[in-house]
């Protein structure tokens, strides 16, 4: 099964979100660590299209499927990230069915979408071949993740989740808590109700459920809620914690 098929089927998949360390070695390091996907961030991180192209090339033949979180769900970001070799797209702050449909159009080729056609480029390995087959393969494999992270997204939740071509909903926990008036309080009833609603909407529509986990306890708690696509992160936070623990050990008197 492809990663997309496993996500939609509710199978557990583990990966990472990368915000800081966009080095060519990162895809291999994450693959060696056991990651099945890597989401490289363009929203809060500083990754650009040339960086994504390098990371995509470095990911060829590795288990960690390269994906990008784009700044906005527009064709200028989505199609270009795919053309440089990303195999999936995360769209932040989705707040309407129209925004969901716009993302689908940018990611899928006709007839389902309106992605522009250019072949013999990075996304198809520069290889010759029939365009129709390449289009079908891309549409079958490329994953579309929409983030629900605001009160407006919750209001349009059912319509967003029912949009054909969407593969997964992703809980934007910090933003969601802030827009609900309880920033960082992940035990607040209004926040917990919102998470339950996201889980239910995904299940009704046969979609995967994703979240970024800062630690094992957070990951386990969300698996119990029904989340099957778990990313570890942030990369700078993981590095800081690991380096800090070791530095405290070696500097102890």
NUMAR-830082 format. One record per residue (C-alpha): x negated, z negated, y negated; residue number from 0. Coordinates in steps of 0.25 Angstrom, whole numbers. Layout:
! residues N
+-------+-------+-------+-----+
!     X !     Z !     Y !   k !
+-------+-------+-------+-----+
!     X !     Z !     Y ! NUM !
...
+-------+-------+-------+-----+
***
This chain:
! residues 253
+-------+-------+-------+-----+
!     X !     Z !     Y !   k !
+-------+-------+-------+-----+
!     0 !     0 !     0 !   0 !
!    -4 !     3 !   -14 !   1 !
!    -6 !    -9 !   -24 !   2 !
!     7 !    -4 !   -31 !   3 !
!    15 !    -4 !   -18 !   4 !
!    10 !   -18 !   -14 !   5 !
!    13 !   -24 !   -28 !   6 !
!    27 !   -18 !   -27 !   7 !
!    29 !   -23 !   -13 !   8 !
!    26 !   -37 !   -18 !   9 !
!    13 !   -38 !   -10 !  10 !
!     3 !   -48 !   -16 !  11 !
!    -8 !   -41 !   -23 !  12 !
!   -19 !   -48 !   -31 !  13 !
!   -28 !   -43 !   -42 !  14 !
!   -34 !   -46 !   -56 !  15 !
!   -32 !   -44 !   -71 !  16 !
!   -44 !   -40 !   -79 !  17 !
!   -45 !   -43 !   -93 !  18 !
!   -60 !   -44 !   -97 !  19 !
!   -69 !   -39 !   -86 !  20 !
!   -67 !   -24 !   -86 !  21 !
!   -80 !   -21 !   -78 !  22 !
!   -82 !   -10 !   -68 !  23 !
!   -85 !   -21 !   -58 !  24 !
!   -72 !   -28 !   -59 !  25 !
!   -63 !   -19 !   -50 !  26 !
!   -73 !   -21 !   -39 !  27 !
!   -74 !   -36 !   -42 !  28 !
!   -59 !   -38 !   -41 !  29 !
!   -58 !   -30 !   -29 !  30 !
!   -69 !   -38 !   -22 !  31 !
!   -61 !   -51 !   -27 !  32 !
!   -49 !   -45 !   -20 !  33 !
!   -41 !   -39 !   -31 !  34 !
!   -31 !   -29 !   -28 !  35 !
!   -29 !   -24 !   -42 !  36 !
!   -35 !   -26 !   -56 !  37 !
!   -28 !   -26 !   -69 !  38 !
!   -37 !   -22 !   -81 !  39 !
!   -31 !   -27 !   -94 !  40 !
!   -29 !   -18 !  -106 !  41 !
!   -19 !   -28 !  -113 !  42 !
!   -27 !   -40 !  -115 !  43 !
!   -40 !   -36 !  -110 !  44 !
!   -49 !   -25 !  -116 !  45 !
!   -49 !   -14 !  -105 !  46 !
!   -48 !     0 !  -110 !  47 !
!   -45 !    13 !  -103 !  48 !
!   -60 !    16 !  -101 !  49 !
!   -62 !     2 !   -95 !  50 !
!   -50 !     5 !   -86 !  51 !
!   -56 !    18 !   -81 !  52 !
!   -69 !    11 !   -77 !  53 !
!   -61 !     0 !   -70 !  54 !
!   -53 !    10 !   -63 !  55 !
!   -65 !    18 !   -58 !  56 !
!   -71 !     5 !   -53 !  57 !
!   -59 !     2 !   -45 !  58 !
!   -59 !    14 !   -37 !  59 !
!   -59 !    10 !   -22 !  60 !
!   -57 !    -4 !   -25 !  61 !
!   -45 !   -13 !   -21 !  62 !
!   -42 !   -18 !   -35 !  63 !
!   -33 !    -8 !   -41 !  64 !
!   -36 !    -6 !   -56 !  65 !
!   -24 !    -8 !   -66 !  66 !
!   -23 !   -10 !   -80 !  67 !
!   -14 !   -18 !   -90 !  68 !
!   -12 !    -9 !  -101 !  69 !
!    -9 !   -14 !  -115 !  70 !
!     5 !    -8 !  -116 !  71 !
!    14 !     0 !  -107 !  72 !
!    12 !    13 !  -113 !  73 !
!     7 !    27 !  -107 !  74 !
!    -5 !    27 !  -116 !  75 !
!   -10 !    15 !  -108 !  76 !
!    -4 !    16 !   -95 !  77 !
!    -7 !    31 !   -92 !  78 !
!   -21 !    30 !   -97 !  79 !
!   -24 !    17 !   -89 !  80 !
!   -19 !    24 !   -76 !  81 !
!   -27 !    37 !   -80 !  82 !
!   -40 !    30 !   -80 !  83 !
!   -38 !    24 !   -66 !  84 !
!   -29 !    11 !   -67 !  85 !
!   -20 !    10 !   -55 !  86 !
!    -9 !     2 !   -61 !  87 !
!    -4 !    -3 !   -75 !  88 !
!     1 !   -16 !   -80 !  89 !
!     9 !   -16 !   -93 !  90 !
!    10 !   -28 !  -101 !  91 !
!    22 !   -33 !  -109 !  92 !
!    33 !   -25 !  -103 !  93 !
!    46 !   -28 !  -110 !  94 !
!    56 !   -17 !  -107 !  95 !
!    60 !    -7 !   -96 !  96 !
!    56 !     4 !  -106 !  97 !
!    42 !    -2 !  -106 !  98 !
!    42 !    -2 !   -91 !  99 !
!    46 !    12 !   -90 ! 100 !
!    36 !    17 !  -100 ! 101 !
!    25 !    10 !   -91 ! 102 !
!    30 !    17 !   -79 ! 103 !
!    31 !    31 !   -86 ! 104 !
!    16 !    29 !   -90 ! 105 !
!    11 !    25 !   -76 ! 106 !
!    19 !    34 !   -67 ! 107 !
!    18 !    50 !   -66 ! 108 !
!    30 !    58 !   -67 ! 109 !
!    41 !    58 !   -63 ! 110 !
!    41 !    43 !   -63 ! 111 !
!    33 !    42 !   -76 ! 112 !
!    26 !    50 !   -86 ! 113 !
!    11 !    47 !   -84 ! 114 !
!     3 !    58 !   -89 ! 115 !
!    -5 !    67 !   -78 ! 116 !
!   -20 !    68 !   -78 ! 117 !
!   -27 !    70 !   -65 ! 118 !
!   -42 !    70 !   -61 ! 119 !
!   -44 !    58 !   -70 ! 120 !
!   -48 !    44 !   -67 ! 121 !
!   -34 !    39 !   -61 ! 122 !
!   -35 !    49 !   -50 ! 123 !
!   -50 !    48 !   -47 ! 124 !
!   -53 !    62 !   -54 ! 125 !
!   -48 !    68 !   -41 ! 126 !
!   -42 !    82 !   -39 ! 127 !
!   -28 !    82 !   -33 ! 128 !
!   -13 !    85 !   -35 ! 129 !
!    -7 !    78 !   -47 ! 130 !
!     6 !    75 !   -40 ! 131 !
!    -1 !    67 !   -29 ! 132 !
!   -10 !    59 !   -39 ! 133 !
!     3 !    56 !   -47 ! 134 !
!    10 !    51 !   -35 ! 135 !
!    -2 !    42 !   -31 ! 136 !
!    -3 !    36 !   -45 ! 137 !
!    11 !    33 !   -46 ! 138 !
!    11 !    27 !   -32 ! 139 !
!    -1 !    18 !   -35 ! 140 !
!    -1 !    14 !   -50 ! 141 !
!     5 !     1 !   -52 ! 142 !
!    14 !    -3 !   -64 ! 143 !
!    14 !   -17 !   -68 ! 144 !
!    23 !   -22 !   -80 ! 145 !
!    21 !   -36 !   -86 ! 146 !
!    33 !   -44 !   -90 ! 147 !
!    27 !   -54 !  -100 ! 148 !
!    38 !   -56 !  -111 ! 149 !
!    52 !   -60 !  -114 ! 150 !
!    55 !   -46 !  -116 ! 151 !
!    50 !   -42 !  -103 ! 152 !
!    58 !   -52 !   -96 ! 153 !
!    71 !   -47 !  -103 ! 154 !
!    68 !   -33 !   -98 ! 155 !
!    62 !   -38 !   -85 ! 156 !
!    73 !   -32 !   -75 ! 157 !
!    72 !   -18 !   -82 ! 158 !
!    57 !   -18 !   -82 ! 159 !
!    56 !   -22 !   -68 ! 160 !
!    66 !   -11 !   -64 ! 161 !
!    58 !     0 !   -70 ! 162 !
!    54 !    11 !   -60 ! 163 !
!    39 !    12 !   -58 ! 164 !
!    36 !    -3 !   -61 ! 165 !
!    28 !    -9 !   -50 ! 166 !
!    26 !   -24 !   -55 ! 167 !
!    29 !   -34 !   -65 ! 168 !
!    18 !   -43 !   -70 ! 169 !
!    20 !   -57 !   -76 ! 170 !
!    14 !   -58 !   -89 ! 171 !
!    14 !   -73 !   -89 ! 172 !
!     7 !   -77 !  -102 ! 173 !
!    14 !   -68 !  -111 ! 174 !
!    27 !   -71 !  -104 ! 175 !
!    26 !   -85 !  -106 ! 176 !
!    23 !   -83 !  -120 ! 177 !
!    35 !   -74 !  -123 ! 178 !
!    44 !   -84 !  -116 ! 179 !
!    39 !   -95 !  -126 ! 180 !
!    31 !  -103 !  -115 ! 181 !
!    17 !   -97 !  -117 ! 182 !
!     8 !  -101 !  -105 ! 183 !
!    19 !  -110 !   -99 ! 184 !
!    21 !  -104 !   -85 ! 185 !
!    30 !  -115 !   -80 ! 186 !
!    40 !  -114 !   -91 ! 187 !
!    54 !  -110 !   -86 ! 188 !
!    56 !   -98 !   -95 ! 189 !
!    43 !   -92 !   -90 ! 190 !
!    46 !   -96 !   -75 ! 191 !
!    60 !   -89 !   -76 ! 192 !
!    53 !   -77 !   -82 ! 193 !
!    43 !   -76 !   -70 ! 194 !
!    55 !   -77 !   -61 ! 195 !
!    62 !   -66 !   -68 ! 196 !
!    50 !   -57 !   -67 ! 197 !
!    48 !   -60 !   -52 ! 198 !
!    63 !   -57 !   -49 ! 199 !
!    63 !   -44 !   -57 ! 200 !
!    50 !   -39 !   -50 ! 201 !
!    56 !   -42 !   -36 ! 202 !
!    70 !   -35 !   -40 ! 203 !
!    62 !   -22 !   -43 ! 204 !
!    52 !   -22 !   -32 ! 205 !
!    40 !   -25 !   -41 ! 206 !
!    27 !   -32 !   -40 ! 207 !
!    25 !   -45 !   -48 ! 208 !
!    11 !   -48 !   -55 ! 209 !
!     4 !   -59 !   -62 ! 210 !
!   -10 !   -63 !   -66 ! 211 !
!   -14 !   -76 !   -60 ! 212 !
!   -25 !   -85 !   -66 ! 213 !
!   -27 !   -93 !   -54 ! 214 !
!   -22 !   -94 !   -39 ! 215 !
!   -11 !  -104 !   -42 ! 216 !
!    -5 !   -95 !   -52 ! 217 !
!    -6 !   -83 !   -42 ! 218 !
!     0 !   -91 !   -31 ! 219 !
!    12 !   -96 !   -40 ! 220 !
!    15 !   -82 !   -44 ! 221 !
!    14 !   -76 !   -30 ! 222 !
!    25 !   -87 !   -26 ! 223 !
!    33 !   -81 !   -37 ! 224 !
!    32 !   -67 !   -31 ! 225 !
!    21 !   -61 !   -39 ! 226 !
!    13 !   -52 !   -30 ! 227 !
!     3 !   -46 !   -39 ! 228 !
!    -7 !   -56 !   -44 ! 229 !
!   -19 !   -54 !   -53 ! 230 !
!   -30 !   -64 !   -56 ! 231 !
!   -35 !   -65 !   -70 ! 232 !
!   -39 !   -66 !   -80 ! 233 !
!   -53 !   -61 !   -77 ! 234 !
!   -59 !   -68 !   -88 ! 235 !
!   -52 !   -81 !   -84 ! 236 !
!   -57 !   -80 !   -70 ! 237 !
!   -71 !   -77 !   -74 ! 238 !
!   -70 !   -89 !   -84 ! 239 !
!   -65 !   -98 !   -74 ! 240 !
!   -75 !   -94 !   -63 ! 241 !
!   -87 !   -94 !   -72 ! 242 !
!   -82 !  -107 !   -79 ! 243 !
!   -81 !  -114 !   -65 ! 244 !
!   -95 !  -110 !   -61 ! 245 !
!  -101 !  -113 !   -74 ! 246 !
!   -96 !  -127 !   -74 ! 247 !
!  -102 !  -129 !   -60 ! 248 !
!  -116 !  -124 !   -64 ! 249 !
!  -116 !  -132 !   -77 ! 250 !
!  -111 !  -145 !   -72 ! 251 !
!  -121 !  -156 !   -73 ! 252 !
+-------+-------+-------+-----+
***
